[in-house]
Amino acid sequence: MRVLVTGAAGFIGSHLCRALLEQGHEVTGLDSFTDFYPRWMKEAALEPLVSRPRFVFRDADLNLLDLEALLEGVEAVFHLAAQAGVRQSWGRSFETYIVNNIRNTQRLLEAAKSRRPAKLVYASSSSVYGLTPDLPMREASPVVPLSPYGVTKLAAEQLCTLYHKNYGLPVVSLRFFTVYGPGQRPDMAFHRFLRSILRGEEVVVFGDGRQTRDFTFVDDITAACLSALVSGRDGEVYNVGGGHREKLADVLSLLEDICRLPVRRRMEDKQKGDVPDTLADIGKAGRDLGYAPRTPLREGLAREWDWIRNIYGKERTP
Ligand SMILES: NC(=O)c1ccc[n+]([C@@H]2O[C@H](COP(=O)([O-])OP(=O)(O)OC[C@H]3O[C@@H](n4cnc5c(N)ncnc54)[C@H](O)[C@@H]3O)[C@@H](O)[C@H]2O)c1
């Protein structure tokens, strides 16, 4: 299939492009290299892709491009381009979240109305649940986002649903739960922790360490995306999580074991927008997509640790 991946130079997008190429698809990856984190990290993620014969990269902003022209001949779209990050979404930077999470999604959906790709998969987020009363979180649970980021991801997801209802667009939304692995964004906890451990610095933990998260290895996320292309039901929303939750404090002990280095913890105030717990009910993704997370946390973290040692071995400022 001819596939478009938006956010292709990002953490998850670059892994997804690789997985699609391995399945024999023709992939156009698009990214505008927003300055949320350093460009060299995105270029490093793209490097193994650009030499592949069935891969084309476009350095372009979804908000500026003629999207009808972009979608010409495209059979499937994975829409991952976004402004990520819960903690940074307050205050003046909210504008960036509106533009890169809501407006670009609406523009893409408008273009898809006439170009009619066979499938459009939207990268939604567990942050839409926020303070939902349910644990595990089910797709039918109330959505109560706790951060401006969560509000924008939910708005875009709801746009996808209503373009399905009104125009019959074949959109599937996947709610990713805290994704980790090689290439993880530098603002995310495991990346920060591992980098600090490598440098012998204190590991800064926001909150008391008792918060729990459902962590999902990036290969499990890409597997769910590939399945959504084939068997995702149009107009539906699916949780994609690791299927169990870990206390942050316990993960730090696990990291001590994996890295074989001491972890000096420094506790700081809980950050606004951070929810106390996340846990996905992955039953629906299991039934419809055949989804089952395969990578245990210890193995996934060991792979991220190898990557961290590799990229910061030369010590560049993130
Ligand atoms: N990483 C996670 O734990 C997680 C969890 C839930 C949902 N998600 C969602 O998954 C997607 C990918 O997340 P990620 O962690 O890989 O983030 P990322 O920041 O690494 O990747 C996003 C990419 O989108 C690009 N981008 C942003 N706005 C753009 C625009 N207007 N035009 C073109 N490109 C643009 C950025 O340059 C970036 O490379 C996002 O939609 C995010 O909301 C991620």
The ligand as an ORCA input file, in Angstrom:
! r2SCAN-3c Opt
* xyz 0 1
  N       5.091      8.959     23.371
  C       4.004      8.643     24.073
  O       4.072      8.097     25.184
  C       2.630      8.940     23.517
  C       1.514      8.582     24.285
  C       0.248      8.847     23.793
  C       0.091      9.428     22.547
  N       1.184      9.783     21.832
  C       0.974     10.410     20.516
  O       1.762      9.727     19.560
  C       2.220     10.644     18.571
  C       3.730     10.562     18.436
  O       4.324     10.886     19.702
  P       5.900     10.892     19.911
  O       6.160     10.581     21.330
  O       6.541     10.097     18.841
  O       6.208     12.452     19.695
  P       7.351     13.178     18.873
  O       7.348     14.613     19.340
  O       8.630     12.424     18.963
  O       6.831     13.105     17.372
  C       5.888     13.993     16.832
  C       6.465     14.571     15.545
  O       5.469     15.388     14.924
  C       6.133     16.446     14.264
  N       5.158     17.525     14.041
  C       4.505     18.242     14.991
  N       3.693     19.144     14.406
  C       3.828     18.983     13.055
  C       3.241     19.616     11.931
  N       2.375     20.625     12.065
  N       3.592     19.195     10.698
  C       4.486     18.172     10.542
  N       5.082     17.539     11.580
  C       4.756     17.946     12.824
  C       7.260     16.820     15.203
  O       8.334     17.500     14.542
  C       7.686     15.463     15.770
  O       8.822     14.947     15.095
  C       1.698     12.015     18.982
  O       0.492     12.233     18.304
  C       1.434     11.852     20.472
  O       0.433     12.738     20.929
  C       2.453      9.560     22.288
*
